């Protein structure tokens, strides 16, 4: 019975391992670069409006 349960859960463990590897190699760097781009965009937008309204 234990071998049958282990055999049934094998594809699930493989899927979890693949998803974890995909997250570490693709999604994490992509989200970091998107976050950095949004941060840069907001900073330049703030600097523009700071000059327009003469904020200190």
Buried (B, 14 or more C-beta within 10 A) or exposed (E): EEEEEEEEEEEEEEEEEEEEEEEEEEEEEEEEEEEEEEEEEEEEEEEEEEEEEEEE
